[in-house]
Amino acid sequence: MSKTLKHIVFWKLKEQAEGADKAANALKVKALLDGCAGIVPGMLKFEAVIAQPGMDATCDVVLYSEFESEAALEAYQHHPTHEAIKPFVGAVRESRHCMDYLS
């Protein structure tokens, strides 16, 4: 039985960056990530979410994704659509945490 590769990324955003506040930038990051859904074969799941007001959260944006293989994840990482969002996400983030695992 083959295992699925999970790719999970957490971002904490700066209070102000790129001329906008954290809430506006979180919405933009989510929209940019949503534009990456389905961009490569082998992407099985792709969900970007923003922390919900009133619920416990230590980060502002989370990406949960699943890939059928390391090659599919690698294709996503280097896809032009994904590459294009990196400068903005990098400019508005305070920190980033990532974990990849097979299950």
PDB file as gemmi writes it, atoms N, CA and C in Angstrom:
CRYST1    1.000    1.000    1.000  90.00  90.00  90.00 P 1                      
ATOM      1  N   MET A   1       0.847  -1.189   0.000  1.00  0.00           N  
ATOM      2  CA  MET A   1       0.000   0.000   0.000  1.00  0.00           C  
ATOM      3  C   MET A   1       0.888   1.247   0.000  1.00  0.00           C  
ATOM      4  N   SER A   2       0.665   2.136  -0.934  1.00  0.00           N  
ATOM      5  CA  SER A   2       1.492   3.340  -1.004  1.00  0.00           C  
ATOM      6  C   SER A   2       1.041   4.364   0.026  1.00  0.00           C  
ATOM      7  N   LYS A   3       1.990   5.156   0.456  1.00  0.00           N  
ATOM      8  CA  LYS A   3       1.710   6.171   1.457  1.00  0.00           C  
ATOM      9  C   LYS A   3       1.524   7.521   0.788  1.00  0.00           C  
ATOM     10  N   THR A   4       0.767   8.378   1.436  1.00  0.00           N  
ATOM     11  CA  THR A   4       0.521   9.732   0.948  1.00  0.00           C  
ATOM     12  C   THR A   4       1.487  10.681   1.638  1.00  0.00           C  
ATOM     13  N   LEU A   5       2.046  11.606   0.869  1.00  0.00           N  
ATOM     14  CA  LEU A   5       2.959  12.608   1.416  1.00  0.00           C  
ATOM     15  C   LEU A   5       2.156  13.831   1.833  1.00  0.00           C  
ATOM     16  N   LYS A   6       2.205  14.137   3.116  1.00  0.00           N  
ATOM     17  CA  LYS A   6       1.522  15.325   3.651  1.00  0.00           C  
ATOM     18  C   LYS A   6       2.528  16.478   3.685  1.00  0.00           C  
ATOM     19  N   HIS A   7       2.072  17.661   3.284  1.00  0.00           N  
ATOM     20  CA  HIS A   7       2.892  18.885   3.293  1.00  0.00           C  
ATOM     21  C   HIS A   7       2.066  19.941   4.005  1.00  0.00           C  
ATOM     22  N   ILE A   8       2.508  20.317   5.215  1.00  0.00           N  
ATOM     23  CA  ILE A   8       1.763  21.265   6.034  1.00  0.00           C  
ATOM     24  C   ILE A   8       2.670  22.447   6.348  1.00  0.00           C  
ATOM     25  N   VAL A   9       2.150  23.653   6.116  1.00  0.00           N  
ATOM     26  CA  VAL A   9       2.930  24.870   6.343  1.00  0.00           C  
ATOM     27  C   VAL A   9       2.104  25.827   7.204  1.00  0.00           C  
ATOM     28  N   PHE A  10       2.763  26.412   8.200  1.00  0.00           N  
ATOM     29  CA  PHE A  10       2.139  27.399   9.087  1.00  0.00           C  
ATOM     30  C   PHE A  10       2.877  28.723   8.939  1.00  0.00           C  
ATOM     31  N   TRP A  11       2.137  29.805   8.802  1.00  0.00           N  
ATOM     32  CA  TRP A  11       2.743  31.136   8.744  1.00  0.00           C  
ATOM     33  C   TRP A  11       2.182  32.026   9.832  1.00  0.00           C  
ATOM     34  N   LYS A  12       3.053  32.753  10.485  1.00  0.00           N  
ATOM     35  CA  LYS A  12       2.659  33.846  11.367  1.00  0.00           C  
ATOM     36  C   LYS A  12       3.004  35.107  10.585  1.00  0.00           C  
ATOM     37  N   LEU A  13       2.040  36.004  10.457  1.00  0.00           N  
ATOM     38  CA  LEU A  13       2.234  37.196   9.644  1.00  0.00           C  
ATOM     39  C   LEU A  13       2.613  38.409  10.488  1.00  0.00           C  
ATOM     40  N   LYS A  14       3.289  39.354   9.847  1.00  0.00           N  
ATOM     41  CA  LYS A  14       3.635  40.626  10.486  1.00  0.00           C  
ATOM     42  C   LYS A  14       2.358  41.434  10.707  1.00  0.00           C  
ATOM     43  N   GLU A  15       2.360  42.281  11.721  1.00  0.00           N  
ATOM     44  CA  GLU A  15       1.191  43.128  12.002  1.00  0.00           C  
ATOM     45  C   GLU A  15       0.900  44.070  10.831  1.00  0.00           C  
ATOM     46  N   GLN A  16       1.953  44.591  10.215  1.00  0.00           N  
ATOM     47  CA  GLN A  16       1.843  45.468   9.045  1.00  0.00           C  
ATOM     48  C   GLN A  16       2.923  45.062   8.044  1.00  0.00           C  
ATOM     49  N   ALA A  17       2.578  44.991   6.781  1.00  0.00           N  
ATOM     50  CA  ALA A  17       3.567  44.699   5.737  1.00  0.00           C  
ATOM     51  C   ALA A  17       2.945  44.975   4.374  1.00  0.00           C  
ATOM     52  N   GLU A  18       3.766  45.402   3.454  1.00  0.00           N  
ATOM     53  CA  GLU A  18       3.323  45.638   2.079  1.00  0.00           C  
ATOM     54  C   GLU A  18       2.103  46.567   2.022  1.00  0.00           C  
ATOM     55  N   GLY A  19       2.056  47.537   2.943  1.00  0.00           N  
ATOM     56  CA  GLY A  19       0.981  48.532   2.934  1.00  0.00           C  
ATOM     57  C   GLY A  19      -0.356  48.060   3.461  1.00  0.00           C  
ATOM     58  N   ALA A  20      -0.372  46.928   4.143  1.00  0.00           N  
ATOM     59  CA  ALA A  20      -1.641  46.395   4.650  1.00  0.00           C  
ATOM     60  C   ALA A  20      -1.444  45.794   6.034  1.00  0.00           C  
ATOM     61  N   ASP A  21      -2.570  45.589   6.738  1.00  0.00           N  
ATOM     62  CA  ASP A  21      -2.493  44.969   8.062  1.00  0.00           C  
ATOM     63  C   ASP A  21      -2.538  43.445   7.928  1.00  0.00           C  
ATOM     64  N   LYS A  22      -2.346  42.790   9.065  1.00  0.00           N  
ATOM     65  CA  LYS A  22      -2.272  41.327   9.098  1.00  0.00           C  
ATOM     66  C   LYS A  22      -3.527  40.675   8.510  1.00  0.00           C  
ATOM     67  N   ALA A  23      -4.698  41.186   8.847  1.00  0.00           N  
ATOM     68  CA  ALA A  23      -5.942  40.572   8.369  1.00  0.00           C  
ATOM     69  C   ALA A  23      -6.039  40.630   6.844  1.00  0.00           C  
ATOM     70  N   ALA A  24      -5.713  41.774   6.268  1.00  0.00           N  
ATOM     71  CA  ALA A  24      -5.773  41.913   4.811  1.00  0.00           C  
ATOM     72  C   ALA A  24      -4.729  41.025   4.140  1.00  0.00           C  
ATOM     73  N   ASN A  25      -3.543  40.969   4.720  1.00  0.00           N  
ATOM     74  CA  ASN A  25      -2.495  40.133   4.140  1.00  0.00           C  
ATOM     75  C   ASN A  25      -2.825  38.649   4.267  1.00  0.00           C  
ATOM     76  N   ALA A  26      -3.472  38.257   5.348  1.00  0.00           N  
ATOM     77  CA  ALA A  26      -3.880  36.856   5.499  1.00  0.00           C  
ATOM     78  C   ALA A  26      -4.856  36.475   4.387  1.00  0.00           C  
ATOM     79  N   LEU A  27      -5.804  37.352   4.095  1.00  0.00           N  
ATOM     80  CA  LEU A  27      -6.758  37.085   3.013  1.00  0.00           C  
ATOM     81  C   LEU A  27      -6.038  36.972   1.668  1.00  0.00           C  
ATOM     82  N   LYS A  28      -5.057  37.835   1.446  1.00  0.00           N  
ATOM     83  CA  LYS A  28      -4.317  37.787   0.180  1.00  0.00           C  
ATOM     84  C   LYS A  28      -3.473  36.521   0.081  1.00  0.00           C  
ATOM     85  N   VAL A  29      -2.802  36.152   1.176  1.00  0.00           N  
ATOM     86  CA  VAL A  29      -2.006  34.919   1.164  1.00  0.00           C  
ATOM     87  C   VAL A  29      -2.913  33.729   0.860  1.00  0.00           C  
ATOM     88  N   LYS A  30      -4.066  33.664   1.511  1.00  0.00           N  
ATOM     89  CA  LYS A  30      -4.998  32.562   1.255  1.00  0.00           C  
ATOM     90  C   LYS A  30      -5.425  32.545  -0.209  1.00  0.00           C  
ATOM     91  N   ALA A  31      -5.755  33.697  -0.757  1.00  0.00           N  
ATOM     92  CA  ALA A  31      -6.179  33.765  -2.158  1.00  0.00           C  
ATOM     93  C   ALA A  31      -5.052  33.311  -3.088  1.00  0.00           C  
ATOM     94  N   LEU A  32      -3.833  33.729  -2.798  1.00  0.00           N  
ATOM     95  CA  LEU A  32      -2.692  33.298  -3.616  1.00  0.00           C  
ATOM     96  C   LEU A  32      -2.494  31.792  -3.528  1.00  0.00           C  
ATOM     97  N   LEU A  33      -2.589  31.256  -2.314  1.00  0.00           N  
ATOM     98  CA  LEU A  33      -2.461  29.808  -2.150  1.00  0.00           C  
ATOM     99  C   LEU A  33      -3.595  29.078  -2.857  1.00  0.00           C  
ATOM    100  N   ASP A  34      -4.808  29.584  -2.740  1.00  0.00           N  
ATOM    101  CA  ASP A  34      -5.946  28.947  -3.413  1.00  0.00           C  
ATOM    102  C   ASP A  34      -5.706  28.850  -4.915  1.00  0.00           C  
ATOM    103  N   GLY A  35      -4.974  29.813  -5.463  1.00  0.00           N  
ATOM    104  CA  GLY A  35      -4.642  29.789  -6.880  1.00  0.00           C  
ATOM    105  C   GLY A  35      -3.671  28.682  -7.251  1.00  0.00           C  
ATOM    106  N   CYS A  36      -3.072  28.050  -6.263  1.00  0.00           N  
ATOM    107  CA  CYS A  36      -2.133  26.941  -6.510  1.00  0.00           C  
ATOM    108  C   CYS A  36      -2.816  25.576  -6.476  1.00  0.00           C  
ATOM    109  N   ALA A  37      -4.065  25.529  -6.069  1.00  0.00           N  
ATOM    110  CA  ALA A  37      -4.765  24.241  -5.972  1.00  0.00           C  
ATOM    111  C   ALA A  37      -4.856  23.587  -7.342  1.00  0.00           C  
ATOM    112  N   GLY A  38      -4.460  22.343  -7.396  1.00  0.00           N  
ATOM    113  CA  GLY A  38      -4.598  21.564  -8.620  1.00  0.00           C  
ATOM    114  C   GLY A  38      -3.610  21.885  -9.730  1.00  0.00           C  
ATOM    115  N   ILE A  39      -2.532  22.606  -9.423  1.00  0.00           N  
ATOM    116  CA  ILE A  39      -1.622  23.035 -10.495  1.00  0.00           C  
ATOM    117  C   ILE A  39      -0.694  21.938 -11.006  1.00  0.00           C  
ATOM    118  N   VAL A  40      -0.577  20.837 -10.262  1.00  0.00           N  
ATOM    119  CA  VAL A  40       0.291  19.743 -10.724  1.00  0.00           C  
ATOM    120  C   VAL A  40      -0.419  18.404 -10.581  1.00  0.00           C  
ATOM    121  N   PRO A  41      -0.111  17.461 -11.462  1.00  0.00           N  
ATOM    122  CA  PRO A  41      -0.624  16.103 -11.287  1.00  0.00           C  
ATOM    123  C   PRO A  41      -0.076  15.515  -9.987  1.00  0.00           C  
ATOM    124  N   GLY A  42      -0.882  14.709  -9.332  1.00  0.00           N  
ATOM    125  CA  GLY A  42      -0.439  14.067  -8.099  1.00  0.00           C  
ATOM    126  C   GLY A  42      -0.743  14.864  -6.850  1.00  0.00           C  
ATOM    127  N   MET A  43      -1.324  16.057  -6.991  1.00  0.00           N  
ATOM    128  CA  MET A  43      -1.771  16.827  -5.826  1.00  0.00           C  
ATOM    129  C   MET A  43      -3.148  16.267  -5.462  1.00  0.00           C  
ATOM    130  N   LEU A  44      -3.260  15.693  -4.284  1.00  0.00           N  
ATOM    131  CA  LEU A  44      -4.487  15.013  -3.886  1.00  0.00           C  
ATOM    132  C   LEU A  44      -5.421  15.891  -3.073  1.00  0.00           C  
ATOM    133  N   LYS A  45      -4.858  16.715  -2.205  1.00  0.00           N  
ATOM    134  CA  LYS A  45      -5.641  17.644  -1.373  1.00  0.00           C  
ATOM    135  C   LYS A  45      -4.856  18.933  -1.257  1.00  0.00           C  
ATOM    136  N   PHE A  46      -5.584  20.051  -1.142  1.00  0.00           N  
ATOM    137  CA  PHE A  46      -4.928  21.343  -1.023  1.00  0.00           C  
ATOM    138  C   PHE A  46      -5.910  22.296  -0.371  1.00  0.00           C  
ATOM    139  N   GLU A  47      -5.626  22.681   0.866  1.00  0.00           N  
ATOM    140  CA  GLU A  47      -6.534  23.548   1.609  1.00  0.00           C  
ATOM    141  C   GLU A  47      -5.746  24.616   2.350  1.00  0.00           C  
ATOM    142  N   ALA A  48      -6.037  25.873   2.043  1.00  0.00           N  
ATOM    143  CA  ALA A  48      -5.445  27.004   2.748  1.00  0.00           C  
ATOM    144  C   ALA A  48      -6.519  27.611   3.637  1.00  0.00           C  
ATOM    145  N   VAL A  49      -6.165  27.863   4.906  1.00  0.00           N  
ATOM    146  CA  VAL A  49      -7.138  28.422   5.847  1.00  0.00           C  
ATOM    147  C   VAL A  49      -6.498  29.553   6.645  1.00  0.00           C  
ATOM    148  N   ILE A  50      -7.369  30.439   7.115  1.00  0.00           N  
ATOM    149  CA  ILE A  50      -6.964  31.571   7.949  1.00  0.00           C  
ATOM    150  C   ILE A  50      -7.464  31.300   9.366  1.00  0.00           C  
ATOM    151  N   ALA A  51      -6.686  31.700  10.358  1.00  0.00           N  
ATOM    152  CA  ALA A  51      -7.093  31.532  11.756  1.00  0.00           C  
ATOM    153  C   ALA A  51      -8.461  32.187  11.970  1.00  0.00           C  
ATOM    154  N   GLN A  52      -9.312  31.483  12.698  1.00  0.00           N  
ATOM    155  CA  GLN A  52     -10.661  31.971  12.954  1.00  0.00           C  
ATOM    156  C   GLN A  52     -10.701  32.809  14.232  1.00  0.00           C  
ATOM    157  N   PRO A  53     -11.292  33.981  14.175  1.00  0.00           N  
ATOM    158  CA  PRO A  53     -11.405  34.811  15.390  1.00  0.00           C  
ATOM    159  C   PRO A  53     -12.107  34.044  16.508  1.00  0.00           C  
ATOM    160  N   GLY A  54     -11.589  34.178  17.717  1.00  0.00           N  
ATOM    161  CA  GLY A  54     -12.196  33.532  18.870  1.00  0.00           C  
ATOM    162  C   GLY A  54     -11.739  32.101  19.094  1.00  0.00           C  
ATOM    163  N   MET A  55     -10.961  31.554  18.178  1.00  0.00           N  
ATOM    164  CA  MET A  55     -10.450  30.189  18.338  1.00  0.00           C  
ATOM    165  C   MET A  55      -8.949  30.269  18.586  1.00  0.00           C  
ATOM    166  N   ASP A  56      -8.444  29.364  19.383  1.00  0.00           N  
ATOM    167  CA  ASP A  56      -7.031  29.356  19.737  1.00  0.00           C  
ATOM    168  C   ASP A  56      -6.174  29.106  18.509  1.00  0.00           C  
ATOM    169  N   ALA A  57      -5.198  29.987  18.267  1.00  0.00           N  
ATOM    170  CA  ALA A  57      -4.284  29.823  17.128  1.00  0.00           C  
ATOM    171  C   ALA A  57      -2.978  30.548  17.423  1.00  0.00           C  
ATOM    172  N   THR A  58      -1.877  29.925  17.077  1.00  0.00           N  
ATOM    173  CA  THR A  58      -0.567  30.566  17.225  1.00  0.00           C  
ATOM    174  C   THR A  58       0.006  30.961  15.871  1.00  0.00           C  
ATOM    175  N   CYS A  59      -0.772  30.735  14.812  1.00  0.00           N  
ATOM    176  CA  CYS A  59      -0.354  31.154  13.482  1.00  0.00           C  
ATOM    177  C   CYS A  59      -1.564  31.769  12.782  1.00  0.00           C  
ATOM    178  N   ASP A  60      -1.308  32.388  11.644  1.00  0.00           N  
ATOM    179  CA  ASP A  60      -2.359  33.132  10.954  1.00  0.00           C  
ATOM    180  C   ASP A  60      -2.898  32.433   9.709  1.00  0.00           C  
ATOM    181  N   VAL A  61      -2.036  31.708   9.006  1.00  0.00           N  
ATOM    182  CA  VAL A  61      -2.432  31.004   7.779  1.00  0.00           C  
ATOM    183  C   VAL A  61      -1.806  29.611   7.828  1.00  0.00           C  
ATOM    184  N   VAL A  62      -2.594  28.629   7.408  1.00  0.00           N  
ATOM    185  CA  VAL A  62      -2.102  27.246   7.354  1.00  0.00           C  
ATOM    186  C   VAL A  62      -2.424  26.669   5.981  1.00  0.00           C  
ATOM    187  N   LEU A  63      -1.476  25.914   5.452  1.00  0.00           N  
ATOM    188  CA  LEU A  63      -1.701  25.145   4.237  1.00  0.00           C  
ATOM    189  C   LEU A  63      -1.611  23.674   4.602  1.00  0.00           C  
ATOM    190  N   TYR A  64      -2.666  22.929   4.288  1.00  0.00           N  
ATOM    191  CA  TYR A  64      -2.654  21.470   4.434  1.00  0.00           C  
ATOM    192  C   TYR A  64      -2.775  20.894   3.023  1.00  0.00           C  
ATOM    193  N   SER A  65      -1.793  20.095   2.640  1.00  0.00           N  
ATOM    194  CA  SER A  65      -1.846  19.501   1.311  1.00  0.00           C  
ATOM    195  C   SER A  65      -1.335  18.071   1.350  1.00  0.00           C  
ATOM    196  N   GLU A  66      -1.781  17.301   0.368  1.00  0.00           N  
ATOM    197  CA  GLU A  66      -1.364  15.909   0.232  1.00  0.00           C  
ATOM    198  C   GLU A  66      -0.957  15.655  -1.212  1.00  0.00           C  
ATOM    199  N   PHE A  67       0.114  14.867  -1.362  1.00  0.00           N  
ATOM    200  CA  PHE A  67       0.642  14.537  -2.675  1.00  0.00           C  
ATOM    201  C   PHE A  67       0.845  13.036  -2.775  1.00  0.00           C  
ATOM    202  N   GLU A  68       0.726  12.513  -3.983  1.00  0.00           N  
ATOM    203  CA  GLU A  68       0.881  11.070  -4.157  1.00  0.00           C  
ATOM    204  C   GLU A  68       2.331  10.633  -4.107  1.00  0.00           C  
ATOM    205  N   SER A  69       3.273  11.597  -4.241  1.00  0.00           N  
ATOM    206  CA  SER A  69       4.683  11.229  -4.245  1.00  0.00           C  
ATOM    207  C   SER A  69       5.556  12.449  -3.960  1.00  0.00           C  
ATOM    208  N   GLU A  70       6.820  12.182  -3.657  1.00  0.00           N  
ATOM    209  CA  GLU A  70       7.780  13.277  -3.488  1.00  0.00           C  
ATOM    210  C   GLU A  70       7.954  14.039  -4.793  1.00  0.00           C  
ATOM    211  N   ALA A  71       7.878  13.342  -5.905  1.00  0.00           N  
ATOM    212  CA  ALA A  71       8.010  14.002  -7.202  1.00  0.00           C  
ATOM    213  C   ALA A  71       6.874  14.999  -7.430  1.00  0.00           C  
ATOM    214  N   ALA A  72       5.665  14.653  -7.011  1.00  0.00           N  
ATOM    215  CA  ALA A  72       4.534  15.564  -7.157  1.00  0.00           C  
ATOM    216  C   ALA A  72       4.724  16.804  -6.276  1.00  0.00           C  
ATOM    217  N   LEU A  73       5.187  16.608  -5.044  1.00  0.00           N  
ATOM    218  CA  LEU A  73       5.463  17.748  -4.171  1.00  0.00           C  
ATOM    219  C   LEU A  73       6.561  18.619  -4.771  1.00  0.00           C  
ATOM    220  N   GLU A  74       7.586  17.997  -5.288  1.00  0.00           N  
ATOM    221  CA  GLU A  74       8.690  18.744  -5.903  1.00  0.00           C  
ATOM    222  C   GLU A  74       8.190  19.546  -7.105  1.00  0.00           C  
ATOM    223  N   ALA A  75       7.312  18.961  -7.902  1.00  0.00           N  
ATOM    224  CA  ALA A  75       6.743  19.672  -9.054  1.00  0.00           C  
ATOM    225  C   ALA A  75       5.953  20.892  -8.581  1.00  0.00           C  
ATOM    226  N   TYR A  76       5.186  20.730  -7.507  1.00  0.00           N  
ATOM    227  CA  TYR A  76       4.444  21.864  -6.935  1.00  0.00           C  
ATOM    228  C   TYR A  76       5.407  22.951  -6.453  1.00  0.00           C  
ATOM    229  N   GLN A  77       6.443  22.547  -5.722  1.00  0.00           N  
ATOM    230  CA  GLN A  77       7.389  23.520  -5.155  1.00  0.00           C  
ATOM    231  C   GLN A  77       8.012  24.388  -6.243  1.00  0.00           C  
ATOM    232  N   HIS A  78       8.243  23.830  -7.415  1.00  0.00           N  
ATOM    233  CA  HIS A  78       8.944  24.557  -8.474  1.00  0.00           C  
ATOM    234  C   HIS A  78       8.023  25.040  -9.601  1.00  0.00           C  
ATOM    235  N   HIS A  79       6.729  24.856  -9.431  1.00  0.00           N  
ATOM    236  CA  HIS A  79       5.781  25.306 -10.454  1.00  0.00           C  
ATOM    237  C   HIS A  79       5.784  26.839 -10.513  1.00  0.00           C  
ATOM    238  N   PRO A  80       5.718  27.432 -11.697  1.00  0.00           N  
ATOM    239  CA  PRO A  80       5.750  28.904 -11.813  1.00  0.00           C  
ATOM    240  C   PRO A  80       4.664  29.623 -11.011  1.00  0.00           C  
ATOM    241  N   THR A  81       3.487  29.037 -10.887  1.00  0.00           N  
ATOM    242  CA  THR A  81       2.419  29.671 -10.101  1.00  0.00           C  
ATOM    243  C   THR A  81       2.818  29.748  -8.635  1.00  0.00           C  
ATOM    244  N   HIS A  82       3.416  28.672  -8.117  1.00  0.00           N  
ATOM    245  CA  HIS A  82       3.868  28.662  -6.723  1.00  0.00           C  
ATOM    246  C   HIS A  82       5.056  29.603  -6.544  1.00  0.00           C  
ATOM    247  N   GLU A  83       5.997  29.553  -7.460  1.00  0.00           N  
ATOM    248  CA  GLU A  83       7.169  30.436  -7.387  1.00  0.00           C  
ATOM    249  C   GLU A  83       6.744  31.913  -7.359  1.00  0.00           C  
ATOM    250  N   ALA A  84       5.694  32.250  -8.108  1.00  0.00           N  
ATOM    251  CA  ALA A  84       5.252  33.643  -8.224  1.00  0.00           C  
ATOM    252  C   ALA A  84       4.701  34.214  -6.925  1.00  0.00           C  
ATOM    253  N   ILE A  85       4.184  33.364  -6.033  1.00  0.00           N  
ATOM    254  CA  ILE A  85       3.605  33.889  -4.787  1.00  0.00           C  
ATOM    255  C   ILE A  85       4.641  34.031  -3.674  1.00  0.00           C  
ATOM    256  N   LYS A  86       5.792  33.401  -3.833  1.00  0.00           N  
ATOM    257  CA  LYS A  86       6.800  33.391  -2.768  1.00  0.00           C  
ATOM    258  C   LYS A  86       7.279  34.783  -2.347  1.00  0.00           C  
ATOM    259  N   PRO A  87       7.520  35.725  -3.264  1.00  0.00           N  
ATOM    260  CA  PRO A  87       7.990  37.045  -2.812  1.00  0.00           C  
ATOM    261  C   PRO A  87       6.996  37.755  -1.890  1.00  0.00           C  
ATOM    262  N   PHE A  88       5.702  37.719  -2.225  1.00  0.00           N  
ATOM    263  CA  PHE A  88       4.721  38.382  -1.372  1.00  0.00           C  
ATOM    264  C   PHE A  88       4.621  37.681  -0.016  1.00  0.00           C  
ATOM    265  N   VAL A  89       4.502  36.364  -0.032  1.00  0.00           N  
ATOM    266  CA  VAL A  89       4.385  35.615   1.228  1.00  0.00           C  
ATOM    267  C   VAL A  89       5.623  35.856   2.092  1.00  0.00           C  
ATOM    268  N   GLY A  90       6.782  35.858   1.484  1.00  0.00           N  
ATOM    269  CA  GLY A  90       8.015  36.121   2.225  1.00  0.00           C  
ATOM    270  C   GLY A  90       8.052  37.511   2.829  1.00  0.00           C  
ATOM    271  N   ALA A  91       7.479  38.480   2.134  1.00  0.00           N  
ATOM    272  CA  ALA A  91       7.492  39.865   2.615  1.00  0.00           C  
ATOM    273  C   ALA A  91       6.532  40.100   3.781  1.00  0.00           C  
ATOM    274  N   VAL A  92       5.451  39.335   3.848  1.00  0.00           N  
ATOM    275  CA  VAL A  92       4.446  39.580   4.893  1.00  0.00           C  
ATOM    276  C   VAL A  92       4.567  38.623   6.078  1.00  0.00           C  
ATOM    277  N   ARG A  93       5.391  37.616   5.965  1.00  0.00           N  
ATOM    278  CA  ARG A  93       5.481  36.643   7.063  1.00  0.00           C  
ATOM    279  C   ARG A  93       6.500  37.071   8.113  1.00  0.00           C  
ATOM    280  N   GLU A  94       6.149  36.754   9.340  1.00  0.00           N  
ATOM    281  CA  GLU A  94       7.074  36.907  10.458  1.00  0.00           C  
ATOM    282  C   GLU A  94       7.853  35.617  10.646  1.00  0.00           C  
ATOM    283  N   SER A  95       7.139  34.481  10.494  1.00  0.00           N  
ATOM    284  CA  SER A  95       7.791  33.182  10.604  1.00  0.00           C  
ATOM    285  C   SER A  95       7.028  32.153   9.779  1.00  0.00           C  
ATOM    286  N   ARG A  96       7.728  31.057   9.476  1.00  0.00           N  
ATOM    287  CA  ARG A  96       7.161  29.960   8.687  1.00  0.00           C  
ATOM    288  C   ARG A  96       7.643  28.650   9.297  1.00  0.00           C  
ATOM    289  N   HIS A  97       6.722  27.714   9.427  1.00  0.00           N  
ATOM    290  CA  HIS A  97       7.058  26.374   9.895  1.00  0.00           C  
ATOM    291  C   HIS A  97       6.454  25.383   8.915  1.00  0.00           C  
ATOM    292  N   CYS A  98       7.199  24.345   8.615  1.00  0.00           N  
ATOM    293  CA  CYS A  98       6.758  23.368   7.626  1.00  0.00           C  
ATOM    294  C   CYS A  98       7.065  21.968   8.130  1.00  0.00           C  
ATOM    295  N   MET A  99       6.194  21.034   7.756  1.00  0.00           N  
ATOM    296  CA  MET A  99       6.468  19.640   8.041  1.00  0.00           C  
ATOM    297  C   MET A  99       5.942  18.793   6.894  1.00  0.00           C  
ATOM    298  N   ASP A 100       6.786  17.913   6.398  1.00  0.00           N  
ATOM    299  CA  ASP A 100       6.419  16.928   5.394  1.00  0.00           C  
ATOM    300  C   ASP A 100       6.547  15.552   6.038  1.00  0.00           C  
ATOM    301  N   TYR A 101       5.557  14.687   5.796  1.00  0.00           N  
ATOM    302  CA  TYR A 101       5.633  13.335   6.345  1.00  0.00           C  
ATOM    303  C   TYR A 101       4.794  12.375   5.512  1.00  0.00           C  
ATOM    304  N   LEU A 102       5.133  11.120   5.591  1.00  0.00           N  
ATOM    305  CA  LEU A 102       4.385  10.073   4.907  1.00  0.00           C  
ATOM    306  C   LEU A 102       3.453   9.376   5.881  1.00  0.00           C  
ATOM    307  N   SER A 103       2.242   9.102   5.416  1.00  0.00           N  
ATOM    308  CA  SER A 103       1.325   8.299   6.235  1.00  0.00           C  
ATOM    309  C   SER A 103       0.332   7.581   5.332  1.00  0.00           C  
TER     310      SER A 103                                                      
END                                                                             
